[in-house]
Amino acid sequence: MVGGVAALIGILAVTVSAKDRGKELVQDVCTYCHNLDRLRGKELSREEWRGLTKGMISEGAPVTDEEYSMILDYLAKTYGKGQKQ
């Protein structure tokens, strides 16, 4: 029982950590070139966010593929279709 609870806590910590990391990356990387006001009012799917940000990444935004995936996940969850901002 204790092992199961510990495993669940570990999974939750990783999930929360990944969500927080996506937000941190957006705040750190995206504000390198512009402010986050651009996000207000946007409601894009993950693929639409990919299309919008692809050019920024190709221009040299300093992220790994893994970090880019976290950014897209965060944007889609927070600024996706039907999300309250």
Distance bins in CASP14 RR format, pairs under 12 A and 6 or more apart:
PFRMAT RR
TARGET T0000
AUTHOR 0000-0000-0000
RMODE 2
METHOD distances of the structure
MODEL  1
1 7 0 0 0 0 0 1 0 0 0 0 0
1 8 0 0 0 0 0 1 0 0 0 0 0
2 8 0 0 0 0 0 1 0 0 0 0 0
2 9 0 0 0 0 0 1 0 0 0 0 0
3 9 0 0 0 0 1 0 0 0 0 0 0
3 10 0 0 0 0 0 1 0 0 0 0 0
4 10 0 0 0 0 1 0 0 0 0 0 0
4 11 0 0 0 0 1 0 0 0 0 0 0
4 12 0 0 0 0 0 1 0 0 0 0 0
5 11 0 0 0 0 0 1 0 0 0 0 0
5 12 0 0 0 0 0 1 0 0 0 0 0
6 12 0 0 0 0 0 1 0 0 0 0 0
6 13 0 0 0 0 0 1 0 0 0 0 0
7 13 0 0 0 0 0 1 0 0 0 0 0
7 14 0 0 0 0 0 1 0 0 0 0 0
8 14 0 0 0 0 0 1 0 0 0 0 0
8 15 0 0 0 0 0 1 0 0 0 0 0
9 15 0 0 0 0 0 1 0 0 0 0 0
9 16 0 0 0 0 0 1 0 0 0 0 0
10 16 0 0 0 0 1 0 0 0 0 0 0
10 17 0 0 0 0 1 0 0 0 0 0 0
10 18 0 0 0 0 0 1 0 0 0 0 0
11 17 0 0 0 0 0 1 0 0 0 0 0
11 18 0 0 0 0 0 1 0 0 0 0 0
12 18 0 0 0 0 0 1 0 0 0 0 0
12 19 0 0 0 0 0 1 0 0 0 0 0
13 19 0 0 0 0 0 1 0 0 0 0 0
13 20 0 0 0 0 0 1 0 0 0 0 0
13 21 0 0 0 0 0 1 0 0 0 0 0
14 20 0 0 0 0 0 1 0 0 0 0 0
14 21 0 0 0 0 0 1 0 0 0 0 0
15 21 0 0 0 0 0 1 0 0 0 0 0
15 22 0 0 0 0 0 1 0 0 0 0 0
15 70 0 0 0 0 0 1 0 0 0 0 0
15 73 0 0 0 0 0 1 0 0 0 0 0
15 77 0 0 0 0 0 1 0 0 0 0 0
16 22 0 0 0 0 0 1 0 0 0 0 0
16 23 0 0 0 0 0 1 0 0 0 0 0
17 23 0 0 0 0 0 1 0 0 0 0 0
17 24 0 0 0 0 0 1 0 0 0 0 0
17 70 0 0 0 0 0 1 0 0 0 0 0
18 24 0 0 0 0 0 1 0 0 0 0 0
18 25 0 0 0 0 0 1 0 0 0 0 0
18 66 0 0 0 0 0 1 0 0 0 0 0
18 67 0 0 0 0 0 1 0 0 0 0 0
18 69 0 0 0 0 1 0 0 0 0 0 0
18 70 1 0 0 1 0 0 0 0 0 0 0
18 71 0 0 0 0 0 1 0 0 0 0 0
18 73 1 0 0 1 0 0 0 0 0 0 0
18 74 0 0 0 0 1 0 0 0 0 0 0
18 77 0 0 0 0 0 1 0 0 0 0 0
19 25 0 0 0 0 0 1 0 0 0 0 0
19 26 0 0 0 0 0 1 0 0 0 0 0
19 70 0 0 0 0 1 0 0 0 0 0 0
19 71 0 0 0 0 0 1 0 0 0 0 0
19 73 1 0 0 1 0 0 0 0 0 0 0
19 74 1 0 0 1 0 0 0 0 0 0 0
19 75 0 0 0 0 0 1 0 0 0 0 0
19 76 0 0 0 0 0 1 0 0 0 0 0
19 77 1 0 0 1 0 0 0 0 0 0 0
19 78 0 0 0 0 1 0 0 0 0 0 0
20 26 0 0 0 0 0 1 0 0 0 0 0
20 27 0 0 0 0 0 1 0 0 0 0 0
20 70 0 0 0 0 1 0 0 0 0 0 0
20 73 0 0 0 0 0 1 0 0 0 0 0
20 74 0 0 0 0 1 0 0 0 0 0 0
20 78 0 0 0 0 0 1 0 0 0 0 0
21 27 0 0 0 0 0 1 0 0 0 0 0
21 28 0 0 0 0 0 1 0 0 0 0 0
21 29 0 0 0 0 0 1 0 0 0 0 0
21 63 0 0 0 0 0 1 0 0 0 0 0
21 64 0 0 0 0 0 1 0 0 0 0 0
21 66 0 0 0 0 1 0 0 0 0 0 0
21 67 1 0 0 1 0 0 0 0 0 0 0
21 68 0 0 0 0 0 1 0 0 0 0 0
21 69 0 0 0 0 0 1 0 0 0 0 0
21 70 1 0 1 0 0 0 0 0 0 0 0
21 71 0 0 0 0 1 0 0 0 0 0 0
21 73 0 0 0 0 1 0 0 0 0 0 0
21 74 0 0 0 0 1 0 0 0 0 0 0
22 28 0 0 0 0 1 0 0 0 0 0 0
22 29 0 0 0 0 1 0 0 0 0 0 0
22 30 0 0 0 0 0 1 0 0 0 0 0
22 63 0 0 0 0 0 1 0 0 0 0 0
22 66 0 0 0 0 0 1 0 0 0 0 0
22 67 1 0 0 1 0 0 0 0 0 0 0
22 68 0 0 0 0 0 1 0 0 0 0 0
22 69 0 0 0 0 1 0 0 0 0 0 0
22 70 1 0 1 0 0 0 0 0 0 0 0
22 71 1 0 1 0 0 0 0 0 0 0 0
22 72 0 0 0 0 1 0 0 0 0 0 0
22 73 1 0 0 1 0 0 0 0 0 0 0
22 74 1 1 0 0 0 0 0 0 0 0 0
22 75 0 0 0 0 1 0 0 0 0 0 0
22 76 0 0 0 0 0 1 0 0 0 0 0
22 77 0 0 0 0 1 0 0 0 0 0 0
22 78 0 0 0 0 1 0 0 0 0 0 0
23 29 0 0 0 0 0 1 0 0 0 0 0
23 30 0 0 0 0 0 1 0 0 0 0 0
23 31 0 0 0 0 0 1 0 0 0 0 0
23 36 0 0 0 0 0 1 0 0 0 0 0
23 39 0 0 0 0 0 1 0 0 0 0 0
23 70 0 0 0 0 1 0 0 0 0 0 0
23 71 0 0 0 0 1 0 0 0 0 0 0
23 73 0 0 0 0 0 1 0 0 0 0 0
23 74 1 0 1 0 0 0 0 0 0 0 0
23 75 0 0 0 0 1 0 0 0 0 0 0
23 77 0 0 0 0 1 0 0 0 0 0 0
23 78 1 0 0 1 0 0 0 0 0 0 0
23 79 0 0 0 0 0 1 0 0 0 0 0
24 30 0 0 0 0 0 1 0 0 0 0 0
24 31 0 0 0 0 0 1 0 0 0 0 0
24 63 0 0 0 0 0 1 0 0 0 0 0
24 67 0 0 0 0 1 0 0 0 0 0 0
24 70 0 0 0 0 1 0 0 0 0 0 0
24 71 0 0 0 0 1 0 0 0 0 0 0
24 74 0 0 0 0 1 0 0 0 0 0 0
25 31 0 0 0 0 0 1 0 0 0 0 0
25 32 0 0 0 0 0 1 0 0 0 0 0
25 53 0 0 0 0 0 1 0 0 0 0 0
25 57 0 0 0 0 0 1 0 0 0 0 0
25 61 0 0 0 0 1 0 0 0 0 0 0
25 62 0 0 0 0 0 1 0 0 0 0 0
25 63 1 0 0 1 0 0 0 0 0 0 0
25 64 0 0 0 0 1 0 0 0 0 0 0
25 66 0 0 0 0 0 1 0 0 0 0 0
25 67 1 0 1 0 0 0 0 0 0 0 0
25 68 0 0 0 0 1 0 0 0 0 0 0
25 69 0 0 0 0 0 1 0 0 0 0 0
25 70 1 0 1 0 0 0 0 0 0 0 0
25 71 1 0 1 0 0 0 0 0 0 0 0
25 72 0 0 0 0 0 1 0 0 0 0 0
25 73 0 0 0 0 0 1 0 0 0 0 0
25 74 1 0 0 1 0 0 0 0 0 0 0
25 75 0 0 0 0 1 0 0 0 0 0 0
26 32 0 0 0 0 0 1 0 0 0 0 0
26 34 0 0 0 0 0 1 0 0 0 0 0
26 35 0 0 0 0 0 1 0 0 0 0 0
26 36 1 0 0 1 0 0 0 0 0 0 0
26 38 0 0 0 0 0 1 0 0 0 0 0
26 39 1 0 0 1 0 0 0 0 0 0 0
26 49 0 0 0 0 0 1 0 0 0 0 0
26 53 0 0 0 0 1 0 0 0 0 0 0
26 56 0 0 0 0 0 1 0 0 0 0 0
26 61 0 0 0 0 0 1 0 0 0 0 0
26 63 0 0 0 0 0 1 0 0 0 0 0
26 67 0 0 0 0 0 1 0 0 0 0 0
26 68 0 0 0 0 0 1 0 0 0 0 0
26 70 0 0 0 0 1 0 0 0 0 0 0
26 71 1 0 1 0 0 0 0 0 0 0 0
26 72 0 0 0 0 1 0 0 0 0 0 0
26 73 0 0 0 0 0 1 0 0 0 0 0
26 74 1 0 1 0 0 0 0 0 0 0 0
26 75 1 0 0 1 0 0 0 0 0 0 0
26 76 0 0 0 0 0 1 0 0 0 0 0
26 77 0 0 0 0 0 1 0 0 0 0 0
26 78 0 0 0 0 1 0 0 0 0 0 0
26 79 0 0 0 0 1 0 0 0 0 0 0
27 35 0 0 0 0 0 1 0 0 0 0 0
27 36 1 0 0 1 0 0 0 0 0 0 0
27 39 0 0 0 0 0 1 0 0 0 0 0
27 71 0 0 0 0 0 1 0 0 0 0 0
27 74 0 0 0 0 1 0 0 0 0 0 0
27 75 0 0 0 0 0 1 0 0 0 0 0
27 78 0 0 0 0 0 1 0 0 0 0 0
28 36 0 0 0 0 0 1 0 0 0 0 0
28 61 0 0 0 0 0 1 0 0 0 0 0
28 62 0 0 0 0 1 0 0 0 0 0 0
28 63 0 0 0 0 1 0 0 0 0 0 0
28 67 0 0 0 0 1 0 0 0 0 0 0
28 70 0 0 0 0 0 1 0 0 0 0 0
28 71 0 0 0 0 0 1 0 0 0 0 0
28 74 0 0 0 0 0 1 0 0 0 0 0
29 36 0 0 0 0 0 1 0 0 0 0 0
29 53 0 0 0 0 1 0 0 0 0 0 0
29 56 0 0 0 0 1 0 0 0 0 0 0
29 57 0 0 0 0 1 0 0 0 0 0 0
29 59 0 0 0 0 0 1 0 0 0 0 0
29 60 0 0 0 0 0 1 0 0 0 0 0
29 61 1 0 1 0 0 0 0 0 0 0 0
29 62 1 0 0 1 0 0 0 0 0 0 0
29 63 1 0 1 0 0 0 0 0 0 0 0
29 64 0 0 0 0 0 1 0 0 0 0 0
29 67 1 0 0 1 0 0 0 0 0 0 0
29 68 0 0 0 0 1 0 0 0 0 0 0
29 70 0 0 0 0 0 1 0 0 0 0 0
29 71 1 0 0 1 0 0 0 0 0 0 0
29 72 0 0 0 0 0 1 0 0 0 0 0
29 74 0 0 0 0 0 1 0 0 0 0 0
29 75 0 0 0 0 0 1 0 0 0 0 0
30 36 1 0 0 1 0 0 0 0 0 0 0
30 37 0 0 0 0 0 1 0 0 0 0 0
30 38 0 0 0 0 1 0 0 0 0 0 0
30 39 0 0 0 0 1 0 0 0 0 0 0
30 49 0 0 0 0 0 1 0 0 0 0 0
30 52 0 0 0 0 0 1 0 0 0 0 0
30 53 0 0 0 0 1 0 0 0 0 0 0
30 56 1 0 0 1 0 0 0 0 0 0 0
30 57 0 0 0 0 0 1 0 0 0 0 0
30 61 1 0 0 1 0 0 0 0 0 0 0
30 62 0 0 0 0 0 1 0 0 0 0 0
30 63 0 0 0 0 1 0 0 0 0 0 0
30 67 0 0 0 0 0 1 0 0 0 0 0
30 68 0 0 0 0 0 1 0 0 0 0 0
30 71 1 0 0 1 0 0 0 0 0 0 0
30 72 0 0 0 0 0 1 0 0 0 0 0
30 74 0 0 0 0 0 1 0 0 0 0 0
30 75 0 0 0 0 1 0 0 0 0 0 0
30 79 0 0 0 0 0 1 0 0 0 0 0
31 37 0 0 0 0 0 1 0 0 0 0 0
31 38 0 0 0 0 0 1 0 0 0 0 0
31 39 0 0 0 0 0 1 0 0 0 0 0
31 56 0 0 0 0 0 1 0 0 0 0 0
31 61 0 0 0 0 0 1 0 0 0 0 0
32 56 0 0 0 0 1 0 0 0 0 0 0
32 57 0 0 0 0 0 1 0 0 0 0 0
32 59 0 0 0 0 0 1 0 0 0 0 0
32 60 0 0 0 0 1 0 0 0 0 0 0
32 61 1 0 0 1 0 0 0 0 0 0 0
32 62 1 0 0 1 0 0 0 0 0 0 0
32 63 0 0 0 0 0 1 0 0 0 0 0
33 53 0 0 0 0 0 1 0 0 0 0 0
33 55 0 0 0 0 0 1 0 0 0 0 0
33 56 1 0 0 1 0 0 0 0 0 0 0
33 57 0 0 0 0 0 1 0 0 0 0 0
33 59 0 0 0 0 1 0 0 0 0 0 0
33 60 0 0 0 0 1 0 0 0 0 0 0
33 61 1 0 0 1 0 0 0 0 0 0 0
33 62 0 0 0 0 0 1 0 0 0 0 0
34 53 0 0 0 0 0 1 0 0 0 0 0
34 56 0 0 0 0 1 0 0 0 0 0 0
34 59 0 0 0 0 0 1 0 0 0 0 0
34 61 0 0 0 0 0 1 0 0 0 0 0
36 42 0 0 0 0 0 1 0 0 0 0 0
36 74 0 0 0 0 0 1 0 0 0 0 0
36 75 0 0 0 0 0 1 0 0 0 0 0
36 78 0 0 0 0 0 1 0 0 0 0 0
36 79 0 0 0 0 0 1 0 0 0 0 0
36 85 0 0 0 0 0 1 0 0 0 0 0
37 85 0 0 0 0 0 1 0 0 0 0 0
38 44 0 0 0 0 0 1 0 0 0 0 0
38 49 0 0 0 0 0 1 0 0 0 0 0
38 52 0 0 0 0 1 0 0 0 0 0 0
38 53 0 0 0 0 0 1 0 0 0 0 0
38 56 0 0 0 0 0 1 0 0 0 0 0
38 75 0 0 0 0 0 1 0 0 0 0 0
38 79 0 0 0 0 1 0 0 0 0 0 0
39 49 0 0 0 0 0 1 0 0 0 0 0
39 52 0 0 0 0 0 1 0 0 0 0 0
39 53 0 0 0 0 0 1 0 0 0 0 0
39 71 0 0 0 0 0 1 0 0 0 0 0
39 74 0 0 0 0 0 1 0 0 0 0 0
39 75 1 0 0 1 0 0 0 0 0 0 0
39 76 0 0 0 0 0 1 0 0 0 0 0
39 78 1 0 0 1 0 0 0 0 0 0 0
39 79 1 0 1 0 0 0 0 0 0 0 0
39 80 0 0 0 0 0 1 0 0 0 0 0
39 83 0 0 0 0 0 1 0 0 0 0 0
39 85 1 0 0 1 0 0 0 0 0 0 0
40 78 0 0 0 0 0 1 0 0 0 0 0
40 79 0 0 0 0 1 0 0 0 0 0 0
40 83 0 0 0 0 0 1 0 0 0 0 0
40 85 1 0 0 1 0 0 0 0 0 0 0
41 78 0 0 0 0 0 1 0 0 0 0 0
41 79 1 0 0 1 0 0 0 0 0 0 0
41 80 0 0 0 0 1 0 0 0 0 0 0
41 81 0 0 0 0 0 1 0 0 0 0 0
41 82 0 0 0 0 0 1 0 0 0 0 0
41 83 0 0 0 0 1 0 0 0 0 0 0
41 84 0 0 0 0 0 1 0 0 0 0 0
41 85 1 0 0 1 0 0 0 0 0 0 0
42 48 0 0 0 0 1 0 0 0 0 0 0
42 49 0 0 0 0 1 0 0 0 0 0 0
42 52 0 0 0 0 1 0 0 0 0 0 0
42 53 0 0 0 0 0 1 0 0 0 0 0
42 75 0 0 0 0 1 0 0 0 0 0 0
42 76 0 0 0 0 0 1 0 0 0 0 0
42 78 0 0 0 0 1 0 0 0 0 0 0
42 79 1 0 1 0 0 0 0 0 0 0 0
42 80 1 0 0 1 0 0 0 0 0 0 0
42 81 0 0 0 0 1 0 0 0 0 0 0
42 82 0 0 0 0 0 1 0 0 0 0 0
42 83 0 0 0 0 1 0 0 0 0 0 0
42 85 0 0 0 0 1 0 0 0 0 0 0
43 49 0 0 0 0 0 1 0 0 0 0 0
43 52 0 0 0 0 0 1 0 0 0 0 0
43 75 0 0 0 0 0 1 0 0 0 0 0
43 76 0 0 0 0 1 0 0 0 0 0 0
43 77 0 0 0 0 0 1 0 0 0 0 0
43 78 0 0 0 0 0 1 0 0 0 0 0
43 79 1 0 0 1 0 0 0 0 0 0 0
43 80 1 0 1 0 0 0 0 0 0 0 0
43 81 1 0 1 0 0 0 0 0 0 0 0
43 82 1 0 1 0 0 0 0 0 0 0 0
43 83 1 0 0 1 0 0 0 0 0 0 0
43 84 0 0 0 0 0 1 0 0 0 0 0
43 85 0 0 0 0 1 0 0 0 0 0 0
44 50 0 0 0 0 1 0 0 0 0 0 0
44 51 0 0 0 0 1 0 0 0 0 0 0
44 52 1 0 0 1 0 0 0 0 0 0 0
44 53 0 0 0 0 1 0 0 0 0 0 0
44 72 0 0 0 0 0 1 0 0 0 0 0
44 75 1 0 0 1 0 0 0 0 0 0 0
44 76 1 0 0 1 0 0 0 0 0 0 0
44 77 0 0 0 0 0 1 0 0 0 0 0
44 78 0 0 0 0 0 1 0 0 0 0 0
44 79 1 0 0 1 0 0 0 0 0 0 0
44 80 1 0 1 0 0 0 0 0 0 0 0
44 81 1 0 0 1 0 0 0 0 0 0 0
44 82 0 0 0 0 0 1 0 0 0 0 0
44 83 0 0 0 0 1 0 0 0 0 0 0
45 51 0 0 0 0 0 1 0 0 0 0 0
45 52 0 0 0 0 0 1 0 0 0 0 0
45 72 0 0 0 0 1 0 0 0 0 0 0
45 73 0 0 0 0 0 1 0 0 0 0 0
45 75 0 0 0 0 1 0 0 0 0 0 0
45 76 1 0 0 1 0 0 0 0 0 0 0
45 77 0 0 0 0 0 1 0 0 0 0 0
45 79 0 0 0 0 0 1 0 0 0 0 0
45 80 1 0 0 1 0 0 0 0 0 0 0
45 81 1 0 1 0 0 0 0 0 0 0 0
45 82 0 0 0 0 0 1 0 0 0 0 0
45 83 0 0 0 0 0 1 0 0 0 0 0
46 52 0 0 0 0 0 1 0 0 0 0 0
46 53 0 0 0 0 0 1 0 0 0 0 0
46 68 0 0 0 0 0 1 0 0 0 0 0
46 69 0 0 0 0 1 0 0 0 0 0 0
46 70 0 0 0 0 0 1 0 0 0 0 0
46 71 0 0 0 0 0 1 0 0 0 0 0
46 72 1 0 1 0 0 0 0 0 0 0 0
46 73 1 0 0 1 0 0 0 0 0 0 0
46 74 0 0 0 0 0 1 0 0 0 0 0
46 75 1 0 0 1 0 0 0 0 0 0 0
46 76 1 1 0 0 0 0 0 0 0 0 0
46 77 0 0 0 0 1 0 0 0 0 0 0
46 78 0 0 0 0 0 1 0 0 0 0 0
46 79 0 0 0 0 0 1 0 0 0 0 0
46 80 0 0 0 0 1 0 0 0 0 0 0
46 81 0 0 0 0 1 0 0 0 0 0 0
46 83 0 0 0 0 0 1 0 0 0 0 0
47 53 0 0 0 0 0 1 0 0 0 0 0
47 54 0 0 0 0 0 1 0 0 0 0 0
47 72 0 0 0 0 1 0 0 0 0 0 0
47 75 0 0 0 0 0 1 0 0 0 0 0
47 76 0 0 0 0 1 0 0 0 0 0 0
47 80 0 0 0 0 0 1 0 0 0 0 0
47 81 0 0 0 0 0 1 0 0 0 0 0
48 54 0 0 0 0 0 1 0 0 0 0 0
48 72 0 0 0 0 1 0 0 0 0 0 0
48 75 0 0 0 0 1 0 0 0 0 0 0
48 76 0 0 0 0 1 0 0 0 0 0 0
48 79 0 0 0 0 0 1 0 0 0 0 0
48 80 0 0 0 0 1 0 0 0 0 0 0
48 81 0 0 0 0 1 0 0 0 0 0 0
49 55 0 0 0 0 0 1 0 0 0 0 0
49 56 0 0 0 0 0 1 0 0 0 0 0
49 57 0 0 0 0 0 1 0 0 0 0 0
49 68 0 0 0 0 0 1 0 0 0 0 0
49 69 0 0 0 0 0 1 0 0 0 0 0
49 70 0 0 0 0 0 1 0 0 0 0 0
49 71 0 0 0 0 1 0 0 0 0 0 0
49 72 1 0 1 0 0 0 0 0 0 0 0
49 73 0 0 0 0 1 0 0 0 0 0 0
49 74 0 0 0 0 1 0 0 0 0 0 0
49 75 1 0 1 0 0 0 0 0 0 0 0
49 76 1 0 1 0 0 0 0 0 0 0 0
49 77 0 0 0 0 0 1 0 0 0 0 0
49 78 0 0 0 0 0 1 0 0 0 0 0
49 79 1 0 0 1 0 0 0 0 0 0 0
49 80 1 0 0 1 0 0 0 0 0 0 0
49 81 0 0 0 0 0 1 0 0 0 0 0
49 83 0 0 0 0 0 1 0 0 0 0 0
50 56 0 0 0 0 0 1 0 0 0 0 0
50 57 0 0 0 0 1 0 0 0 0 0 0
50 58 0 0 0 0 0 1 0 0 0 0 0
50 68 0 0 0 0 1 0 0 0 0 0 0
50 69 0 0 0 0 1 0 0 0 0 0 0
50 71 0 0 0 0 1 0 0 0 0 0 0
50 72 1 0 1 0 0 0 0 0 0 0 0
50 73 0 0 0 0 0 1 0 0 0 0 0
50 75 0 0 0 0 1 0 0 0 0 0 0
50 76 0 0 0 0 1 0 0 0 0 0 0
51 57 0 0 0 0 1 0 0 0 0 0 0
51 58 0 0 0 0 0 1 0 0 0 0 0
51 68 0 0 0 0 0 1 0 0 0 0 0
51 72 0 0 0 0 1 0 0 0 0 0 0
51 75 0 0 0 0 0 1 0 0 0 0 0
51 76 0 0 0 0 0 1 0 0 0 0 0
52 71 0 0 0 0 0 1 0 0 0 0 0
52 72 0 0 0 0 1 0 0 0 0 0 0
52 75 0 0 0 0 1 0 0 0 0 0 0
52 76 0 0 0 0 0 1 0 0 0 0 0
52 79 0 0 0 0 0 1 0 0 0 0 0
52 80 0 0 0 0 0 1 0 0 0 0 0
53 59 0 0 0 0 0 1 0 0 0 0 0
53 60 0 0 0 0 0 1 0 0 0 0 0
53 61 1 0 0 1 0 0 0 0 0 0 0
53 63 0 0 0 0 1 0 0 0 0 0 0
53 67 0 0 0 0 0 1 0 0 0 0 0
53 68 1 0 0 1 0 0 0 0 0 0 0
53 69 0 0 0 0 0 1 0 0 0 0 0
53 71 1 0 0 1 0 0 0 0 0 0 0
53 72 1 0 0 1 0 0 0 0 0 0 0
53 74 0 0 0 0 0 1 0 0 0 0 0
53 75 1 0 0 1 0 0 0 0 0 0 0
53 76 0 0 0 0 0 1 0 0 0 0 0
53 79 0 0 0 0 0 1 0 0 0 0 0
54 60 0 0 0 0 0 1 0 0 0 0 0
54 61 0 0 0 0 0 1 0 0 0 0 0
54 68 0 0 0 0 1 0 0 0 0 0 0
54 71 0 0 0 0 0 1 0 0 0 0 0
54 72 0 0 0 0 0 1 0 0 0 0 0
55 61 0 0 0 0 1 0 0 0 0 0 0
55 68 0 0 0 0 0 1 0 0 0 0 0
56 62 0 0 0 0 0 1 0 0 0 0 0
56 63 0 0 0 0 1 0 0 0 0 0 0
56 68 0 0 0 0 1 0 0 0 0 0 0
56 71 0 0 0 0 1 0 0 0 0 0 0
56 72 0 0 0 0 0 1 0 0 0 0 0
56 75 0 0 0 0 0 1 0 0 0 0 0
57 63 1 0 0 1 0 0 0 0 0 0 0
57 64 0 0 0 0 0 1 0 0 0 0 0
57 65 0 0 0 0 1 0 0 0 0 0 0
57 67 0 0 0 0 0 1 0 0 0 0 0
57 68 1 0 0 1 0 0 0 0 0 0 0
57 69 0 0 0 0 0 1 0 0 0 0 0
57 71 0 0 0 0 1 0 0 0 0 0 0
57 72 0 0 0 0 0 1 0 0 0 0 0
58 68 0 0 0 0 0 1 0 0 0 0 0
60 68 0 0 0 0 0 1 0 0 0 0 0
61 67 0 0 0 0 1 0 0 0 0 0 0
61 68 0 0 0 0 1 0 0 0 0 0 0
61 71 0 0 0 0 1 0 0 0 0 0 0
62 68 0 0 0 0 0 1 0 0 0 0 0
62 71 0 0 0 0 0 1 0 0 0 0 0
63 69 0 0 0 0 1 0 0 0 0 0 0
63 70 0 0 0 0 1 0 0 0 0 0 0
63 71 1 0 0 1 0 0 0 0 0 0 0
63 72 0 0 0 0 0 1 0 0 0 0 0
64 70 0 0 0 0 1 0 0 0 0 0 0
64 71 0 0 0 0 0 1 0 0 0 0 0
65 71 0 0 0 0 0 1 0 0 0 0 0
65 72 0 0 0 0 0 1 0 0 0 0 0
66 72 0 0 0 0 0 1 0 0 0 0 0
66 73 0 0 0 0 0 1 0 0 0 0 0
67 73 0 0 0 0 0 1 0 0 0 0 0
67 74 0 0 0 0 0 1 0 0 0 0 0
68 74 0 0 0 0 0 1 0 0 0 0 0
68 75 0 0 0 0 0 1 0 0 0 0 0
69 75 0 0 0 0 0 1 0 0 0 0 0
69 76 0 0 0 0 0 1 0 0 0 0 0
70 76 0 0 0 0 0 1 0 0 0 0 0
70 77 0 0 0 0 0 1 0 0 0 0 0
71 77 0 0 0 0 0 1 0 0 0 0 0
71 78 0 0 0 0 0 1 0 0 0 0 0
71 79 0 0 0 0 0 1 0 0 0 0 0
72 78 0 0 0 0 0 1 0 0 0 0 0
72 79 0 0 0 0 0 1 0 0 0 0 0
72 80 0 0 0 0 0 1 0 0 0 0 0
73 79 0 0 0 0 0 1 0 0 0 0 0
73 80 0 0 0 0 0 1 0 0 0 0 0
74 80 0 0 0 0 0 1 0 0 0 0 0
74 83 0 0 0 0 0 1 0 0 0 0 0
75 81 0 0 0 0 0 1 0 0 0 0 0
75 83 0 0 0 0 1 0 0 0 0 0 0
75 85 0 0 0 0 0 1 0 0 0 0 0
76 82 0 0 0 0 0 1 0 0 0 0 0
76 83 0 0 0 0 1 0 0 0 0 0 0
77 83 1 0 0 1 0 0 0 0 0 0 0
77 84 0 0 0 0 0 1 0 0 0 0 0
77 85 0 0 0 0 0 1 0 0 0 0 0
78 84 0 0 0 0 1 0 0 0 0 0 0
78 85 1 0 0 1 0 0 0 0 0 0 0
79 85 1 0 0 1 0 0 0 0 0 0 0
END
